[in-house]
Amino acid sequence: MVNSVIAGLTSGGGYALLGLCVVLTYRLVAVVNFAMTAVGAVGAFVLVSLTDAGVNVLLALVAGVLAGALLSGLLGAALVRWFAGHRERTKAAVTVALYVALTAVGVRLFGGNTTGAHRFPDPFGEPLCTVGGVVVPASVPVSLGFAVLITVAVGLLLTRTRLGLKLQALSERPGTAEVVGIAAPRLAVGVWAGVGAVTTLVIVLVAPRLGGDFASLAGLIGTALAVAMVGAFRSLPLTLAGGLVLGCLEGLSSSLDAVQKYQGVVPFLVMLALLWWRSRREVWDTAHSR
């Protein structure tokens, strides 16, 4: 059971990073990006296709990350160009359509669940140390460290730098930001490209443990949204904690035969529980205000 929880920490770090990407996109460009993991999966499969062709892993990784960043930047540019003045629900619906389209194209190009599983490189799969008889793989500190680094770095960027202030102005008042001279479209596209690059790295990190087919990796958006909901699409530390807890719960459920077959339902149960809790809290707050 302890082994399962430690294995869950590896996935939890990846889940936290995916949730952070959802939160950042929402906070900085006011879009709930459902297409995010499909974009990351495209970049990841560019990497694995190049390594299968004999290209060096490091060069393939750079190419995959650039592909994810470019594709995400193009999608962001399209939303900025044609949907900048629309409501959040409209932009979210557009990303849902993009998710469906990218998943269909990805499955067509790289194969489905039974025919498209690929062997991803796993540079952090080797055992790092043994603690109390439990083998700790190198992927655990790597994923946790990456998640903490992103959380701290982004928090400092948003609160301590001029760029962070510009990004927050872009999210809250995009029209006003342009009036005062902030290059809103370019900043927005930069945010989209950065999120695409990070998402690709995360997908590559978790792919060896979560399956190597396109549909499964693109479907991680459900987990990412569940983690982002823990932080109410605003709090970076809570999103980080939510990803780690969700990973541990998933690892624990995989060690219990009675619930192992329902392991994939865990993120959706988290989402339902959070929606119920927030709806109840709103009712209580309304009752107390009276």
Secondary structure, DSSP 8 states (H G I E B T S, - for coil): -HHHHHHHHHHHHHHHHHHHHHHHHHHHH----TTHHHHHHHHHHHHHHHHHTT--HHHHHHHHHHHHHHHHHHHHHHHHHHHTTS-HHHHHHHHHHHHHHHHHHHHHHH--TTT-------TT-SEEEEETTEEEETHHHHHHHHHHHHHHHHHHHHHHSHHHHHHHHHHH-HHHHHHTT--HHHHHHHHHHHHHHHHHHHHHHHHHHH-SSHHHHHTTHHHHHHHHHHTTTT-HHHHHHHHHHHHHHHHHHHT-HHHHTTGGGHHHHHHHHHHHHHHHHHHHHHHHH-
